[in-house]
Amino acid sequence: MPSRGSRDAVRHPVFARCYARFSAAAEPGFGPYRRKLLAGLSGRVVEIGAGNGLNFAHFPGTVSGVVAIEPERTLRQLAVTAAARAGVPVDVVPGAAEALPVRSGAFDAAVLSLVLCSVRDVERTLREVRRVLRPGGEVRFLEHGLGGGPVMRRTQRTLDRAGWPLLFGGCHVSREPVAAFRAAGLELGPYRRLLLPERGPVLPTSYFVQGTAWRPAG
Ligand SMILES: C[S@@+](CC[C@H](N)C(=O)[O-])C[C@H]1O[C@@H](n2cnc3c(N)ncnc32)[C@H](O)[C@@H]1O
């Protein structure tokens, strides 16, 4: 079903290798959050910016198929390996969030984890998410962004201006996912704010929000 888009919309080979290692090492602590994020999903799912595919093992058996979009070549190759081990069918596809290479209204759910921080254009990304969901389709998200007190927020904004995104594969630490979902016309469901990792120092990347949004049914 997906059409094959441009192969390397994003190129961050050094970050990709570091992320692959770091995220795999963090999986014992982070895995339960991924599992909770995806619990209860069913039908056709599109995952945006799937990275090295760490969500794949957590999709429940009620999911009939996943199209996992990943623009970065190194991460995409790792995602293909993860897809082969997944308990549900996963098709890993190159492409960017701002122009998803899939049909409109084709999916029951969309998954965004740790990706709104990194896309080039949040507004276009969420417009695309809305387009590819069927009316009433669900978004599951686990994202980090602006948080903490005034000093932390000022620090996050400064880091984003001072080159953090260049060092960390395009990641920004001062975006506001909940406001972005609202602005995109998605109906916000329940969400909760978390500090991750649970233990250790609080970092500019620690301010997470996990929740659900919907494409309006009408
Ligand atoms: C921090 S990683 C998170 C990966 C994965 N979602 C996870 O939960 O581990 C950010 C991901 O966003 C991807 N990404 C960056 N820009 C993107 C874009 N414009 N469209 C889609 N994905 C993008 C990166 O290649 C990377 O896989």
The ligand as a Tripos MOL2 file, in Angstrom:
@<TRIPOS>MOLECULE
LIG
   27    29     1     0     0
SMALL
NO_CHARGES

@<TRIPOS>ATOM
      1 C1         14.8040   10.0520   19.0210 C.3       1 LIG1
      2 S1         14.5040    9.0780   17.6190 S.3       1 LIG1
      3 C2         13.0520    8.1480   18.1330 C.3       1 LIG1
      4 C3         12.8840    6.8640   17.3630 C.3       1 LIG1
      5 C4         11.6650    6.0270   17.7460 C.3       1 LIG1
      6 N1         10.4220    6.6990   17.4480 N.3       1 LIG1
      7 C5         11.6910    5.6050   19.1830 C.2       1 LIG1
      8 O1         10.6600    5.7150   19.8640 O.co2     1 LIG1
      9 O2         12.7270    5.1070   19.6400 O.co2     1 LIG1
     10 C6         13.8210   10.2720   16.4860 C.3       1 LIG1
     11 C7         13.4330    9.6500   15.1770 C.3       1 LIG1
     12 O3         12.7810   10.6160   14.3440 O.3       1 LIG1
     13 C8         13.2430   10.3930   13.0280 C.3       1 LIG1
     14 N2         13.0180   11.6110   12.2370 N.ar      1 LIG1
     15 C9         13.7460   12.7450   12.2030 C.ar      1 LIG1
     16 N3         13.2150   13.6070   11.3220 N.ar      1 LIG1
     17 C10        12.1250   13.0140   10.8010 C.ar      1 LIG1
     18 C11        11.1680   13.3910    9.8270 C.ar      1 LIG1
     19 N4         11.2070   14.5820    9.2330 N.pl3     1 LIG1
     20 N5         10.1970   12.4980    9.5120 N.ar      1 LIG1
     21 C12        10.1260   11.3040   10.1370 C.ar      1 LIG1
     22 N6         11.0070   10.8940   11.0680 N.ar      1 LIG1
     23 C13        11.9930   11.7430   11.3880 C.ar      1 LIG1
     24 C14        14.6990   10.0660   13.2080 C.3       1 LIG1
     25 O4         15.2720    9.5010   12.0590 O.3       1 LIG1
     26 C15        14.6090    9.1090   14.3830 C.3       1 LIG1
     27 O5         14.3000    7.8270   13.9700 O.3       1 LIG1
@<TRIPOS>BOND
     1     1     2 1
     2     2     3 1
     3     2    10 1
     4     3     4 1
     5     4     5 1
     6     5     6 1
     7     5     7 1
     8     7     8 2
     9     7     9 1
    10    10    11 1
    11    11    12 1
    12    11    26 1
    13    12    13 1
    14    13    14 1
    15    13    24 1
    16    14    15 ar
    17    14    23 ar
    18    15    16 ar
    19    16    17 ar
    20    17    18 ar
    21    17    23 ar
    22    18    19 1
    23    18    20 ar
    24    20    21 ar
    25    21    22 ar
    26    22    23 ar
    27    24    25 1
    28    24    26 1
    29    26    27 1
@<TRIPOS>SUBSTRUCTURE
     1 LIG1         1 GROUP 0 **** ****
